[in-house]
Amino acid sequence: MDDVIVVGGGPAGMFAAIAAGRAGRRVLLLERGDRLGRKLRITGKGRCNVTNCCSAGTVLENIPRNSRFLYSGVTAFPPEKVMAFFTQLDCPLKVERGNRVFPQSDSALSVQAALDRGLAQAGVKVIYHARVQGVETENGAVAGVLTQSGRYAGAKVILATGGCSYPATGSTGDGYALAKALGHEIVEPVGSLVPLTAAGEDCARMQGLSLRNVGVKLLDSRGKCVYRDFGELLFTHFGLSGPTVLSASAHLAKAGPYRLAIDFKPALEEGKLDARLLRDLDIYKNRTMANAMTDLLPRSAIPVLLDRAGIAGDLPANALTRQQRRALVAVLKGFTLEITGKRPVAEAIVTSGGVKTAQVNPKTMESRLVPGLYFAGEILDCDGYTGGFNLQIAWSTGYAAGMAAAE
């Protein structure tokens, strides 16, 4: 009989297992696949954005849903402790733009190797190809888990099975069924940090265009700004992607419709942008508008923005009227797109939804319904913005669950 059984070998599961093992418990880690950390290996485009070099308070500000639930966990194990953990396991880190923390090697494999060392040092036993079919209980409390190959007895079980994004990595949503079978309410899982689809052909006309410094506002049906950001954006054949859009997607509730407003020149207020436009029109007065805008915009964006402003591309620059110029400035500062939805959850970086947090103790991650049952990571109804915040949730909840289960 093991002291603690952890179901799921992703970031939260591995961290929970290490925490419990370091606390002196016999820990069994069950992984349904043939390796640990399959999703971890592809995060951050294979570089792994480990966390964000910020305070616990800033982490919570970057979690749009259920941040209050995570207060205790993140405060007890904030980014500085995460960074110290990996450094001590011979995985040196570096801080990049936006306080994003990456391994110095620029490889997620270094992060996984550190976790492997941590598991070995903590004496954690790992069993692969272990598909858990149910959590067993006796007199209402946890008694073990049942897999396709047999039963494992244990009075403490941590479910860290992930969400349902990137199912090819093993995140198939199995944990939701396990939790639901024990009476837990599951908030419907949907994609978060996921590309957005947009109406019309404008995005497809700019397909492949990546912009580094743009302003983004997500507007609800009343025109109220529900999210604002600055940074990178990518136009695709179906709509929009890129860091600013992925974070904006976390604010899309079922009720809509939504519009995304893009400021192509956020560093220039309208008066200065108008002056800049006048200067370019004077320099290129003998060119057409399509050719006079090349210093101001990428080529693939020019015909789209001119069309939005009602200006013909072959209009001579010196023939542009004041009214047309103002219309063009307005489009540059507020290019709006109707958002029709999100891409499928399988394409999402993380899942929004999961085990309802009201049924979980925020300090210990233990179920309020089933003694001895704990949750960690993406299976919980918590998700954050891009920038290392979702992995921080995994580390903090994993640590809390592991330490509590070891008591």
C-alpha positions as CSV (number, residue, x, y, z in Angstrom):
1,M,0.0,0.0,0.0
2,D,1.3,3.4,-1.0
3,D,1.0,6.5,1.1
4,V,0.1,8.8,-1.8
5,I,-1.0,7.9,-5.3
6,V,-0.7,10.6,-8.0
7,V,-2.7,10.2,-11.2
8,G,-1.2,12.0,-14.1
9,G,2.5,12.7,-15.0
10,G,2.2,16.3,-16.2
11,P,3.7,19.3,-14.4
12,A,1.3,19.4,-11.5
13,G,1.4,15.6,-11.0
14,M,5.2,15.5,-11.0
15,F,5.4,18.4,-8.7
16,A,2.9,16.9,-6.3
17,A,4.7,13.6,-6.3
18,I,8.0,15.3,-5.6
19,A,6.5,17.4,-2.7
20,A,5.0,14.3,-1.1
21,G,8.1,12.2,-1.6
22,R,10.4,14.9,-0.1
23,A,8.0,14.9,2.9
24,G,9.0,11.3,3.5
25,R,6.0,9.5,2.0
26,R,6.0,6.5,-0.3
27,V,4.6,7.9,-3.6
28,L,3.3,6.1,-6.6
29,L,2.9,8.1,-9.8
30,L,0.6,6.6,-12.5
31,E,1.0,7.9,-16.1
32,R,-1.3,6.7,-18.8
33,G,1.3,7.3,-21.6
34,D,4.8,6.1,-22.2
35,R,6.6,9.2,-20.8
36,L,6.2,12.0,-18.3
37,G,5.6,15.6,-19.3
38,R,4.6,15.2,-22.9
39,K,2.7,18.4,-22.9
40,L,5.4,20.2,-20.9
41,R,7.9,19.4,-23.7
42,I,6.0,21.4,-26.3
43,T,5.1,24.5,-24.1
44,G,6.6,27.8,-25.1
45,K,7.3,26.4,-28.6
46,G,9.6,23.8,-27.0
47,R,11.4,26.3,-24.8
48,C,9.1,26.0,-21.8
49,N,8.0,29.2,-20.1
50,V,8.6,27.9,-16.6
51,T,7.0,30.8,-14.7
52,N,6.9,34.6,-14.5
53,C,9.5,36.5,-12.4
54,C,7.0,38.5,-10.4
55,S,5.2,38.6,-7.1
56,A,2.5,36.3,-6.0
57,G,0.1,39.2,-6.2
58,T,1.0,39.8,-9.9
59,V,0.4,36.1,-10.6
60,L,-3.1,36.4,-9.2
61,E,-3.7,39.5,-11.3
62,N,-3.0,37.4,-14.4
63,I,-5.6,34.8,-13.5
64,P,-8.9,36.0,-14.8
65,R,-11.1,33.3,-13.1
66,N,-11.0,31.9,-9.5
67,S,-7.8,33.8,-8.6
68,R,-9.1,34.1,-5.0
69,F,-9.2,30.3,-4.8
70,L,-5.5,30.2,-5.7
71,Y,-4.4,32.9,-3.2
72,S,-3.1,30.4,-0.5
73,G,-1.4,28.1,-3.0
74,V,0.4,30.8,-5.0
75,T,1.4,32.7,-1.8
76,A,2.8,29.5,-0.3
77,F,4.7,28.6,-3.4
78,P,5.3,31.8,-5.5
79,P,7.5,32.2,-8.6
80,E,10.7,32.8,-6.5
81,K,10.3,29.3,-5.0
82,V,9.7,27.8,-8.4
83,M,12.8,29.4,-9.7
84,A,14.8,28.2,-6.7
85,F,13.5,24.7,-7.1
86,F,14.7,24.3,-10.7
87,T,18.0,26.1,-10.1
88,Q,18.7,23.6,-7.2
89,L,18.0,20.7,-9.6
90,D,20.7,21.9,-12.1
91,C,18.3,23.7,-14.4
92,P,19.6,27.3,-14.6
93,L,17.0,29.9,-15.7
94,K,16.9,33.2,-17.4
95,V,14.4,36.1,-17.5
96,E,13.2,37.5,-20.8
97,R,10.8,40.2,-22.0
98,G,7.6,40.4,-20.0
99,N,9.4,38.7,-17.0
100,R,9.0,35.4,-18.7
101,V,11.3,32.7,-17.2
102,F,12.9,30.1,-19.5
103,P,15.7,27.5,-19.0
104,Q,19.1,28.9,-20.1
105,S,19.3,26.0,-22.5
106,D,16.2,27.2,-24.3
107,S,14.9,23.6,-24.2
108,A,11.9,22.2,-22.3
109,L,13.9,19.0,-22.1
110,S,16.1,20.7,-19.4
111,V,13.0,21.3,-17.3
112,Q,11.8,17.8,-17.7
113,A,15.3,16.4,-16.8
114,A,15.2,18.5,-13.6
115,L,11.8,17.1,-12.7
116,D,13.1,13.6,-13.4
117,R,16.0,14.2,-11.0
118,G,13.5,15.5,-8.4
119,L,11.3,12.4,-8.7
120,A,14.3,10.1,-8.4
121,Q,15.7,11.9,-5.4
122,A,12.3,11.8,-3.7
123,G,12.0,8.1,-4.3
124,V,8.9,8.3,-6.4
125,K,7.9,5.1,-8.2
126,V,6.5,5.7,-11.7
127,I,4.3,3.2,-13.6
128,Y,3.6,3.9,-17.3
129,H,0.7,2.9,-19.4
130,A,-1.5,3.0,-16.3
131,R,-5.0,4.0,-17.3
132,V,-7.0,4.7,-14.2
133,Q,-10.6,3.6,-14.4
134,G,-11.8,4.9,-11.1
135,V,-11.0,6.1,-7.6
136,E,-12.2,3.6,-5.0
137,T,-13.7,4.7,-1.6
138,E,-14.5,3.0,1.7
139,N,-16.9,4.6,4.1
140,G,-16.8,7.8,1.9
141,A,-13.0,8.2,2.0
142,V,-10.4,7.3,-0.6
143,A,-9.1,3.7,-0.5
144,G,-7.2,3.5,-3.8
145,V,-7.4,3.5,-7.5
146,L,-8.5,0.9,-10.1
147,T,-6.6,0.6,-13.4
148,Q,-7.0,-1.6,-16.4
149,S,-4.2,-3.8,-15.0
150,G,-5.1,-3.9,-11.4
151,R,-5.9,-2.1,-8.1
152,Y,-3.5,0.1,-6.1
153,A,-4.4,0.7,-2.5
154,G,-3.8,4.1,-1.0
155,A,-5.5,6.5,1.5
156,K,-4.5,9.6,-0.4
157,V,-5.0,10.1,-4.1
158,I,-4.1,13.3,-6.1
159,L,-5.8,13.7,-9.5
160,A,-3.6,15.7,-11.8
161,T,-4.8,14.5,-15.1
162,G,-4.9,17.8,-16.9
163,G,-7.6,19.3,-19.1
164,C,-8.6,18.4,-22.6
165,S,-6.3,20.7,-24.7
166,Y,-3.7,19.0,-26.9
167,P,-5.2,15.5,-26.5
168,A,-2.3,13.9,-28.4
169,T,-0.2,14.6,-25.4
170,G,-2.5,12.7,-23.1
171,S,-4.7,15.5,-21.9
172,T,-8.0,13.8,-22.8
173,G,-10.2,15.0,-20.0
174,D,-10.3,11.6,-18.3
175,G,-10.0,13.2,-14.9
176,Y,-13.3,15.0,-15.2
177,A,-15.1,11.7,-15.4
178,L,-13.2,10.4,-12.4
179,A,-14.1,13.5,-10.3
180,K,-17.7,13.5,-11.5
181,A,-18.2,9.9,-10.5
182,L,-17.3,10.9,-7.0
183,G,-19.9,13.7,-6.9
184,H,-17.9,16.7,-8.1
185,E,-19.4,19.3,-10.4
186,I,-17.5,19.9,-13.6
187,V,-17.6,23.4,-15.1
188,E,-17.9,22.8,-18.8
189,P,-14.3,22.7,-20.3
190,V,-13.7,25.1,-23.1
191,G,-10.5,26.3,-24.8
192,S,-8.6,29.2,-23.2
193,L,-5.4,30.8,-24.6
194,V,-6.8,29.7,-28.0
195,P,-6.9,31.5,-31.4
196,L,-10.0,33.3,-32.3
197,T,-12.1,33.1,-35.5
198,A,-13.3,36.3,-37.2
199,A,-16.0,37.2,-39.7
200,G,-15.1,38.4,-43.2
201,E,-12.1,38.0,-45.4
202,D,-9.8,40.7,-44.0
203,C,-7.8,38.4,-41.8
204,A,-7.3,35.9,-44.6
205,R,-6.1,38.7,-46.9
206,M,-3.4,39.4,-44.3
207,Q,-2.7,35.7,-43.5
208,G,0.8,35.2,-42.1
209,L,1.3,38.9,-41.1
210,S,2.8,39.1,-37.7
211,L,2.8,42.4,-35.8
212,R,5.0,43.0,-32.8
213,N,3.8,46.2,-31.2
214,V,0.0,46.7,-31.5
215,G,-2.7,47.6,-29.1
216,V,-5.6,45.2,-28.7
217,K,-9.0,45.7,-27.0
218,L,-11.7,43.1,-26.7
219,L,-15.1,44.8,-26.7
220,D,-18.4,43.1,-25.6
221,S,-21.8,43.6,-27.2
222,R,-22.3,47.0,-25.4
223,G,-18.9,48.2,-26.6
224,K,-17.4,47.9,-23.2
225,C,-13.7,47.0,-23.1
226,V,-13.3,43.7,-21.2
227,Y,-9.6,43.2,-21.9
228,R,-6.8,45.3,-23.2
229,D,-3.2,44.4,-24.1
230,F,-0.2,45.4,-26.1
231,G,2.2,43.2,-27.9
232,E,2.3,40.6,-30.7
233,L,-0.6,39.5,-33.0
234,L,-0.8,37.2,-35.9
235,F,-3.4,37.2,-38.8
236,T,-4.4,33.7,-40.0
237,H,-6.7,32.2,-42.6
238,F,-9.4,31.8,-40.0
239,G,-8.9,34.9,-37.8
240,L,-6.3,35.8,-35.2
241,S,-3.6,34.3,-33.0
242,G,-0.5,35.5,-31.2
243,P,0.0,36.3,-27.4
244,T,-2.3,39.2,-27.2
245,V,-5.2,37.3,-28.8
246,L,-4.6,34.2,-26.8
247,S,-4.9,36.1,-23.6
248,A,-8.0,38.0,-24.9
249,S,-9.6,34.6,-25.5
250,A,-9.7,33.9,-21.8
251,H,-12.3,36.6,-21.5
252,L,-14.8,35.3,-24.0
253,A,-17.8,34.2,-22.2
254,K,-20.6,32.3,-24.0
255,A,-22.6,35.5,-24.3
256,G,-21.6,37.6,-27.3
257,P,-21.0,39.0,-29.7
258,Y,-17.5,40.4,-29.3
259,R,-15.3,42.6,-31.4
260,L,-11.5,43.0,-31.4
261,A,-10.2,46.5,-31.9
262,I,-6.6,46.7,-33.2
263,D,-4.5,49.9,-32.8
264,F,-1.8,49.6,-35.5
265,K,0.1,52.6,-34.1
266,P,-0.4,52.6,-30.3
267,A,2.7,54.9,-29.8
268,L,1.1,57.7,-31.7
269,E,-2.1,59.5,-30.7
270,E,-4.4,60.6,-33.5
271,G,-2.9,64.1,-34.0
272,K,0.7,62.8,-34.2
273,L,-0.4,60.0,-36.5
274,D,-2.2,62.5,-38.8
275,A,1.0,64.6,-38.9
276,R,3.1,61.5,-39.7
277,L,0.6,60.5,-42.5
278,L,0.8,64.1,-43.9
279,R,4.6,63.8,-44.0
280,D,4.5,60.5,-45.9
281,L,1.9,61.8,-48.3
282,D,4.1,64.8,-49.1
283,I,7.2,62.6,-49.6
284,Y,5.3,60.2,-51.9
285,K,2.8,62.7,-53.4
286,N,3.4,61.3,-56.9
287,R,2.7,57.7,-56.0
288,T,-0.6,55.9,-55.5
289,M,-2.0,55.4,-52.0
290,A,-1.1,51.7,-52.2
291,N,2.6,52.7,-52.6
292,A,2.6,55.8,-50.4
293,M,1.8,53.8,-47.3
294,T,4.8,51.4,-47.3
295,D,6.8,53.3,-44.6
296,L,3.7,53.2,-42.3
297,L,2.4,49.6,-42.8
298,P,3.4,46.2,-43.9
299,R,2.5,45.7,-47.6
300,S,-0.2,43.0,-46.9
301,A,-2.0,45.3,-44.6
302,I,-2.2,48.3,-46.9
303,P,-5.0,47.3,-49.3
304,V,-7.1,46.0,-46.3
305,L,-6.9,49.2,-44.3
306,L,-7.4,51.4,-47.4
307,D,-10.6,49.4,-48.2
308,R,-11.8,49.9,-44.7
309,A,-11.3,53.6,-45.0
310,G,-13.1,53.7,-48.4
311,I,-9.9,54.8,-50.3
312,A,-9.0,53.3,-53.6
313,G,-5.5,51.9,-53.8
314,D,-4.8,53.6,-57.1
315,L,-5.8,57.0,-55.9
316,P,-2.9,59.5,-56.2
317,A,-1.5,60.4,-52.8
318,N,-1.7,64.1,-53.6
319,A,-5.5,63.7,-54.3
320,L,-6.3,62.4,-50.8
321,T,-8.9,64.6,-49.2
322,R,-8.8,65.7,-45.5
323,Q,-11.9,63.7,-44.8
324,Q,-10.3,60.6,-46.4
325,R,-7.2,61.1,-44.3
326,R,-9.2,61.3,-41.1
327,A,-11.0,58.1,-42.0
328,L,-7.7,56.4,-42.6
329,V,-6.3,57.6,-39.2
330,A,-9.5,56.3,-37.5
331,V,-9.0,52.9,-39.1
332,L,-5.3,52.8,-38.1
333,K,-6.2,53.5,-34.5
334,G,-9.3,51.3,-34.4
335,F,-9.4,48.4,-36.9
336,T,-12.3,46.3,-35.7
337,L,-13.1,42.6,-36.4
338,E,-16.2,40.7,-35.4
339,I,-15.2,37.7,-33.4
340,T,-17.2,34.6,-34.3
341,G,-15.8,32.3,-31.7
342,K,-12.8,30.2,-30.6
343,R,-10.9,27.5,-32.3
344,P,-11.5,24.0,-31.0
345,V,-10.4,23.2,-27.5
346,A,-8.0,20.7,-28.9
347,E,-6.0,23.7,-30.3
348,A,-6.0,25.6,-27.0
349,I,-2.9,25.9,-24.9
350,V,-4.9,25.4,-21.7
351,T,-8.5,24.4,-20.7
352,S,-10.9,26.7,-19.0
353,G,-13.3,24.8,-16.8
354,G,-12.9,21.7,-14.8
355,V,-13.6,20.7,-11.2
356,K,-15.6,23.4,-9.4
357,T,-13.3,25.2,-7.0
358,A,-16.1,25.7,-4.4
359,Q,-15.8,21.9,-3.8
360,V,-12.1,22.0,-3.1
361,N,-10.2,23.3,0.0
362,P,-8.0,26.2,-1.4
363,K,-5.2,25.7,1.2
364,T,-4.8,21.9,0.7
365,M,-6.5,21.2,-2.7
366,E,-8.4,18.4,-0.9
367,S,-11.9,17.6,-2.0
368,R,-14.6,18.9,0.3
369,L,-16.7,15.9,-0.7
370,V,-14.3,13.0,-0.5
371,P,-11.6,12.9,2.3
372,G,-8.2,11.9,1.0
373,L,-8.9,13.1,-2.6
374,Y,-6.9,16.0,-3.9
375,F,-6.7,17.9,-7.2
376,A,-3.8,19.8,-8.9
377,G,-3.2,21.6,-12.1
378,E,-5.5,22.0,-15.1
379,I,-8.2,19.6,-13.9
380,L,-9.3,22.5,-11.7
381,D,-11.4,25.4,-13.0
382,C,-8.5,27.8,-13.0
383,D,-6.5,29.3,-15.9
384,G,-4.3,32.3,-16.5
385,Y,-2.9,34.4,-19.3
386,T,0.2,33.7,-21.3
387,G,3.6,34.4,-19.8
388,G,4.2,31.4,-17.5
389,F,1.2,31.9,-15.3
390,N,-0.5,28.6,-16.1
391,L,2.6,26.6,-15.3
392,Q,2.8,28.6,-12.1
393,I,-0.7,27.4,-11.3
394,A,0.4,23.8,-11.8
395,W,3.5,24.2,-9.6
396,S,1.6,25.9,-6.8
397,T,-1.4,23.6,-6.7
398,G,0.8,20.6,-7.1
399,Y,2.9,21.6,-4.2
400,A,-0.1,22.3,-2.0
401,A,-1.7,19.0,-2.8
402,G,1.5,17.0,-2.4
403,M,2.3,18.6,1.0
404,A,-1.2,18.2,2.3
405,A,-1.5,14.6,1.1
406,A,1.8,13.8,2.9
407,E,0.5,15.0,6.3
